[in-house]
């Protein structure tokens, strides 16, 4: 499947929102956990923007700790996390650092 960052996404077991504290969202999975720095989508109300979460930690108990990359209005515990994951784009190369950061790439 496709996703907002381009390319293809890997199928992932569905998760659910376990805890929300500020921009930190814990997602609990029944099966395989997504890798750190991967992005996940939370299923939101029809007509709303997709909420993308970046996996930051594996604290244990089949849970990942994520950081929300958008508005969390209406996000509640028990809400389903979509079944797609893909690497968050991050930095792509020297052009992303600007003229003051010269590196040998």
N, C-alpha and C positions, 0 to 999 in steps of 0.2 A: 504494500500500500504506500501511498504518498503522505507527506506531512509538510508542515509549514517551512521546514528548513531545506526542502528538496531531497531527491534521492528516495531510497526505499526504507521502510521501517521493518523491524523484526517483530513477530508476534510474541506477546508476553501474556502470562497468566493475568487475569483480572485481579485488581486489588480494591481496597476500600479505605476511605479516610478514617484514620484511627484517632488522630488528635490534631488540633490546630492551635498554634500559639504564635500570634503575630504573623509573619511571613513564612514561618516554619510549619510544614504539613507532614505528619507521619502517615505513611501508607502501609497497610498490612496486606500481605499476599499469602495465599494458600500454597503456592508452588514456588518456582524459581524466582529469585530476586533480580531486579535489573542492576546493571553495573553502575558504579559511581560515575558521575558526570553525564549519565544518560538523561534524556528528557522524557517525561511522561505527560499524558493528557488526562485531565479530569473531565468526566462527563458532566456537562452543565445543562441548564434549562434550554429547551429548544429556542433558537433565535438569539442566544447569547454567544459571546466570544468563547473560544476554547481557552481553558486555563492550562498553561504549561508549567510543569514542575521539574526542577533539576535535582537529581539524586545527589545528596551530599554525604550521607553516611549509611552504614549498615549497623545499627545499634543492637541487633539481635532480635530474637522472637519473631522471625519472618517479617520484619518491619524495615522500611527504609525511611530515612529522614530526608525531606526534600525542601527546596526553597522555591516559593511561588514566583513566577516571572510575569505576573499580571494581577489584576484586581481579583480579590477573593470574596467579593460580595456574594452572599448567599451560600458560601461553602459550609457544609455541615458534616459532622461525624456520620459515618455510614455511607456517604456518597461514593459511588463507584469510580474507580480510576480506569481509564481506557486501556485497551489491550495492545497498545503500540509503544515501542521505545525506539529511540534513535540517539546517536551521539549529539550532544549539544555542540553547536558550531564553534564556539570559542574563538581564539585568535587563529588567523589563517596564514600569517607570515609577516614580513617586515613592514609592509604597507600599513598594517594595523597599529604599529607602534609610533608612527609619525617620524618627522625628520630629526628629532632630538635623541632617538634611540637607534643608533647604528649597530647592526649585528652582522656577523658573517653567517649567512644562512646556507 
